Amino acid sequence: MRRKICAIGNSRGVSLPVEALEKLKLAVGSEVEVQLDEEHGRIVIEPVKQDKYPEGVDAEFVSQVNDFIEHYKPALKKLAE
């Protein structure tokens, strides 16, 4: 899958397809490790292995909460003020 590098503030970023993230059980807020493989001329992005969630909390629930926060971020910021 081909993507373009875009500006994000003073940094640069690449959008990731939702389908790929879902297969890896990643959501907004998930941590990834970014490594430069100079020998092969590539950038490698891998999910950070998370410790188990507390009992009764699963990855799907965390994903739903992250989606909620992302969707309602403007309203949540206003409420925090």
Order of alpha helices (4+ residues) and beta strands (2+ residues): beta-beta-alpha-beta-beta-alpha-alpha
